[in-house]
Amino acid sequence: MQKAMQLLQQRDKKLIDVARSVGYDSDAAFSKAFKRVVGANPGEYLKRGYQNRGHV
């Protein structure tokens, strides 16, 4: 998921492309696994990550 988190931060990547890059055939399966591991779905992760950058 570390690689997925890095790829997600590259805004030019589509979710399905990130999912396939880390071994998932569907974005739905990837999103479910991502949420299980990270605690947020990919969209929430990005929103939270970029909001928190200014408050560190």
C-alpha positions, 0 to 999 in steps of 0.5 A: 500500500505504500506504493499505492499511496505514492501513486495516488498522490500523483494526481495524473494517475487514474484509480484503476491505473494505481490499482493495476500497478499494485496488483489489483484487477479492479478499482473496487477490490483495490479500494476495499483493500486500501480502506482495510489497510489505511483506514480510509478509501483512496479519495478520503486518504487524498483529501485528508492528506492534503488538508493535513499538510499545512497543519504539520 
